[in-house]
Each structure stands twice: as C-alpha cells, then as structure tokens.
Amino acid sequence: MADADTARLSEQIVRSDFGPLAATVASVLLTRGRLPLLQLIRFSGLKPRIVRGAILVLVQHNILWHAQSDDDGEVLEINTEECLMRLRFGRYVWQAEQLYGKAGAEVVQLILDHGKLRPPDIISQLSTYDPVKAPSVYSQALYKLVEASYLRPSTVLSHVSPRDKRMRYEAEERIKISGFPTAKELRQAKETADARLKREEEEAERIGMKRKAKDQSGRSGKRKAVEEDVVDDEVYFRVNYERFNIHIRNKLIENAAMERYNDSVGLVIRATLKATEAKQTSLTDVRSDPTSLANIAMQLSEDDDLSTGLVLQSSKKPSTMTLLKDYLAILASADNPTPAGRAASFVSVNGPKVQVEFEIIGRRLGRRILEAIARERHGDDGVRIVRLLLDTGKMDEKQISKIGMMTNKDVRPLLSALSADSLVSLQEVPKSADRNPTRTFYLWYVDLQKAYSVILGRMYKTLYNIALRRQAEEEEPGVKAVLEKRQRSDVSQDEERLLTRNEREVLAQWEKKREKLTVLEMRAEEAVFVLRDLGTLVWNDE
C-alpha cells in the first residue's frame, strides 16, 4: 500500500489520463491495498459493470497487477511505479524520435497510448493515410525498436505481482538454512530469491523475435534457405521504460560533467557513454562495460574541437588521442589518488580500458540534491553541518560546534530544525543500563535512507501540487473560454484573425504559466529519477 503522497499523485495521474471513474477504482486500491473484485465494487460505490471496465482499462495499460491470495483468491493491486512512469511519456517519445526518427516516435507513442499492442495492429493504425509505402517504414522502425530492447514483450509474469513470488522464494531459501540464520545468510537468501525471480522474467521475455526462412536463388539456379529474425506478429509489445531511462541517466551524467568542468569534458563523457550504450541494459549497473580509447574517439564527430577546453602550453595543437587521454585523466581524478579523489571521479582508467562509474556518480547526484534541500530550507550553515556529518560520521553537539566553527547557541536550534526535516538523525548511546538522559551521549549523523525517503515524498507532493495548479489555471473562466474557442477548426487555422487582442493576451499569459509549471515539473521529476530510479546506487553509502 502506497504512502499518502504517492497515492495522491498516482490518483491524479490516473484521473488526468483515464477519467474520474478509473481514478475512483485506483484510489480505493491505493488507500486500502490489494482487494478482490467484490470488495473493490463495494468500497468504490460504483456499478459492477463500470468497475470491470475500469479494471480492464488499467490492466491494458499495465497499471494493475493480479495476485493470488490464500484467503481471498484472486486480488488486484495497483502498480505505483508503472503509474508514476507516465510522467515521462513525452520524454520517451522525444528520445525515440532522436534515435529512430519520426516513424520510431509514432510507434512508441501509439504503444504508450494503448498500453500494449501486436505488430499488425500497430502497422495498420499508423498506415491509414499511406497504405502503400508506410507499412514497410513502420515495420522497419518496429524491428529496430524490438531488436534494441526499447520494446519488450508483454507476458503473463508482467501482469502478476512479483512481491508474493519473491516472498515465497525467500521462504524456500530460509528453510535450507540450518540453525538460527545470520544476517549474512538472510541477505544471501534474499539475493538468491531476487536472482531466481529475475531469471524467470528474462526467460518469459525471450519471445518477440522469431526465425523465418528466406529463399535466395544463387548463380547456379539453386535456392538457398537463409534464416532471418523477424518480429513475431502474435506477441503483444509494451515500452521498456528502463531502456529509455538509461538515456536520461546518461544525460544527467553528461550535464554533471559539464557543470563541473566545461563543454569539452561533456563531449568526452558523452562519447564514452555512447561507446557502451548498446550494452547498458539496467540502471542498477555499478559501472559500464570496459571500452577502449579508439572506440571513444570514434564517437566524436569531426566538428568537436577538444582543444578549446584545455589550456595548452605550446601553440601546436595535440592529436585527438592525446587530448582524449588528458580529459579522461581529469575525469578519473588521476592527480588525486585518495578516497576523496575517487569519490569525485566520473570514470576509472585501467590500462587501455575506460569505465564510467555509475555508482560513484549516482551517490554524488543524490548528495547534491540533499545539500540543495538543506541550503534552501536552512541556509549555508545547514549545508555546512550536513557536509560535516556526511564526511566525518557521528558527532555530538560540542564537536559539531568546534569543528564547524559555529557557536553552540547557533548549532543547537539548527540541528533541531534539520532533525525536524529528517535531514539529520539522533543516536542515543547510554552509559548505563537505566538509560538515564544525564548519563547518555547524543550523537548526530545523516541517515541517508531516511533523508532520501522524506525528500522523495516531498517531491511527489510537489508534483501533485503542480498538477493541481495547472488544472486550476486551465479551469479559470476566462482561460477556459479562450481554450475552448481555439479548439474550433476554423479558429485553429487562423488564430490571428479570429481571436481578439484580449483573447490572444490571455492565451499568451496561460502558455507562459504552463511553460513555467512544465519546467518546474521537469526539475522535480529529475530529482525523483535520481532518488528512486537510481536508488540502489544512491542510497548505498558504504
């Protein structure tokens, strides 16, 4: 069952995409957890036919899971992660257009609009206006998307809640442990269960492409049977969000490198990421696959001038490979072979091979968000305390005051305010068994998992408020009347002549407000991506 902020945002997304009836069904499942159909009908207060229709729509769009319960039989459960991914659909379509052109973007957009589709349905709907040439264009784009794993088959396992199966597998692994299980054995049992579940999902998704014989006649007149891979027309395909999220992660890494150094460093890190992009399949990868300097150099265009980002001693321009080595040494913090230098690096260089360190960069991105929240709410002094605790560890109030060079009267209220926002936490270390407060040490530290969880909830609340603000701006009487008028076919063709000056001004003000809300939503969504999608890397601070 989702928390309050996640539930409100998910309900708002379902309401805006599927209407109030589907939102009512989703709200009941979000607030009450998994339910069988009869209880869902009773709690929603809707007619059975309407509830079944809403369930069909939500299942078609992969928002509802099925699960088998021993007490209630088949139950339904909301998939909040799938629901929250709908905020990125526009970015996914744009990314598909950048990779595979307009045809690829139209294929991805159609599948996102329908949840899942078979290839014949995709081709027939997109080829309505050009039934002669369009089918071959869209078939080629569909093949490329499936081959590169941007589309994946929709299987039975993708509609079943994995939580129950994971718990059952963990229980089976725990039974194999003799005696009282240790923490290490429990962790190994959990990892074994996760690996088993992931292996089952991968085996179930080994469909979508099939071998087809293709006859080719040679010079001697004999036909040779040659097999080729084609898209299976009987398989339903859905968008693989993780494949598109990899591009978002790589863009964040590129922007971080450009902000820290310059644009030339951004070109080098982009080329390094592109060299291994085909092998990047998961956001949980600690680092990229090794690649060579030659592969990185091949990803650079002829117009890229790397010499502009370095101060060269001689007037003679060095070669591209020499400049590339210098940039990679900077990104690897080769001049600072200490733990602090490694924590500030972007890549690691092992001989001729280069790897991008996703885990190190992810931790740094998460820490940047934490420090930005601390600075916004508590100023530079709050950031100083947070950085001190992150770098040093647990400290008491006097140590923080001494090392942070702040007075005790300033530190105490600031620590209380930071603790109220869950940015810092308190650890009690009693001197005696009676836990007397006068004989107890109080140590302050940063609990990253707790801090990131609270910040993530606030980001969900921010996204929900942005959606409400956009809806309220649209429903203002003056704006609503102008928007309805602009939707008329005659007005949309000639807005300058058929709209008055006052109406054009209202429209311009509304578009300006919508643009500001969209920019704010993208910033909040970027923070959500770092804290949630990169969570396994960001929250790990060993």
C-alpha positions, 0 to 999 in steps of 0.5 A: 500500500502506497504512502499518502503522497504517492497515492495522491499523485498516482490518483491524479495521474490516473484521473488526468489520463483515464477519467474520474471513474478509473481514478475512483477504482485506483484510489480505493486500491491505493488507500486500502491495498490489494482487494478482490473484485467484490470488495473493490465494487463495494468500497468504490460505490460504483456499478459492477459493470463500470468497475470491470471496465475500469479494471480492464482499462488499467490492466491494458495499460499495465497499471494493475497487477493480479495476485493470488491470495490464500484467503481471498483468491484472486486480488488486484493491486495497483502498480505505483511505479508503472503509474508514476512512469507516465510522467515521462511519456513525452520524454520517451517519445522525444528520445525515440524520435532522436534515435529512430526518427519520426516513424520510431516516435509514432510507434512508441507513442501509439504503444504508450497510448494503448498500453500494449499492442501486436505488430499488425495492429500497430502497422495498420493504425499508423498506415491509414493515410499511406497504405502503400509505402508506410507499412514497410517504414513502420515495420522497419522502425518496429524491428529496430525498436524490438531488436534494441530492447526499447520494446519488450514483450508483454507476458503473463509474469508482467501482469502478476505481482512479483512481491508474493513470488519473491516472498515465497522464494525467500521462504524456500531459501530460509528453510535450507538454512540450518540453525538460527540464520545470520544476517549474512545468510538472510541477505544471501537468501534474499539475493538468491530469491531476487536472482531466481525471480529475475531469471524467470522474467528474462526467460518469459521475455525471450519471445518477440523475435522469431526465425523465418526462412528466406529463399535466395536463388544463387548463380547456379539456379539453386535456392538457398534457405537463409534464416532471418529474425523477424518480429513475431506478429502474435506477441503483444509489445509494451515500452521498456521504460528502463531502456529509455531511462538509461538515456536520461541517466546518461544525460544527467551524467553528461550535464554533471560533467559539464557543470563541473568542468566545461563543454569539452569534458561533456563531449568526452563523457558523452562519447564514452557513454555512447561507446557502451550504450548498446550494452547498458541494459539496467540502471542498477549497473555499478559501472559500464562495460570496459571500452577502449580509447579508439572506440571513444574517439570514434564517437566524436564527430569531426566538428568537436574541437577538444582543444578549446577546453584545455589550456595548452602550453605550446601553440601546436595543437595535440592529436585527438588521442592525446587530448582524449587521454588528458580529459579522461585523466581529469575525469578519473581524478588521476592527480588525486589518488585518495578516497576523496579523489575517487569519490569525485571521479566520473570514470576509472582508467585501467590500462587501455580500458575506460569505465564510467562509474555509475555508482560513484556518480549516482551517490554524488547526484543524490548528495547534491540534491540533499545539500540543495534541500538543506541550503534552501530550507536552512541556509549555508550553515545547514549545508555546512553541518550536513557536509560535516556529518556526511564526511566525518560520521557521528558527532555530538553537539560540542564537536559539531560546534568546534569543528564547524566553527559555529557557536553552540547557541547557533548549532543547537536550534539548527540541528533541531530544525534539520532533525525536524526535516529528517535531514539529520538523525539522533543516536542515543548511546547510554552509559548505563543500563537505566538509560538515564538522559544525564548519563547518555551521549547524543550523537548526530549523523545523516541517515541517508535512507531516511533523508532520501525517503522524506525528500522523495515524498516531498517531491511527489507532493510537489508534483501533485501540487503542480498538477493541481495548479495547472488544472486550476489555471486551465479551469479559470473562466476566462482561460477556459473560454479562450481554450475552448474557442481555439479548439474550433477548426476554423479558429485553429487555422487562423488564430490571428484573425479570429481571436481578439487582442484580449483573447490572444493576451490571455492565451499568451499569459496561460502558455507562459504559466504552463511553460513555467509549471512544465519546467518546474515539473521537469526539475522535480521529476529529475530529482525523483529519477535520481532518488528512486530510479537510481536508488540502489546506487544512491542510497548505498553509502558504504 
